[in-house]
């Protein structure tokens, strides 16, 4: 099974797990309110699992790869959530 698993999918899956783990860790250790922590942890867990599934079943090329675009879109969404939560922390 491992020999048929491409390095492209392997790297995509590992990077998506790493990014999701780092974002969940950042939120769990930040000093924002507990409601935001719980909400963002659940949201990042769901988007992380979605990225993982997309990374595993994605075709092994960059050109016209819809699943790669979905993964990049989810990463952008997560970073936007992180930036907005840290910005809102100043006002709460």
Buried (B, 14 or more C-beta within 10 A) or exposed (E): EEEEEEEBBEEBBEBBBEBBEEBBEBBEEBEBEEEBBEBBBEBBEEBBEBBBBBBBEBBEEEEEBEBBEBBEEBBEEBEEBBEEBEEEEEEE
